[in-house]
Amino acid sequence: MADPNLKVCPNFESAAFHEIHEALMANLNIDLKQAVECLITAWDTGHQCRIAEWEAQCQAQAEAELEAHRLAAKAAENEPQDAEWKEPQMSDFTTSCTPPSILVNKPSQYATNKLTSCEYVEPWYFSPEGCSDAA
């Protein structure tokens, strides 16, 4: 909806409103000046209603934006508490199980970095020989 404060009252004395003048003058038994005043009064009343609706809509939008900012600030305020570093919890383990006797070698950091950056890596880096060489 456009701002009704920018609207200007039309010229009701112009020829474009001739039929409306005649209808008002015939139905209400008034002269041309009174018909024009009646049209201006009706337009002004409607205009004031549209201005009131516009202001209510603007106020509702402002309140909604204020509420959104308030909720965003509250969420941002609570976020650091959630994002604080928490001490890692050790997972449960059974004391009767022994740890594995062999260690699995992983590829070198060089090879994994090349993969991460989507560059070519020779297959040797992922072979048992290449993984044991990196360890």
Secondary structure, 3 states (H helix, E strand, C coil): CCCHHHCCCCCCCCHHHHHHHHHHHHHHCCCHHHHHHHHHHHHHHHHHHHHHHHHHHHHHHHHHHHHHHHHHHHHHHHHHHHHCCCCCCCCCCCCCCCCCCCCCCCCCHHHHHHHHCCCCCCHHHHCHHHHHHHC
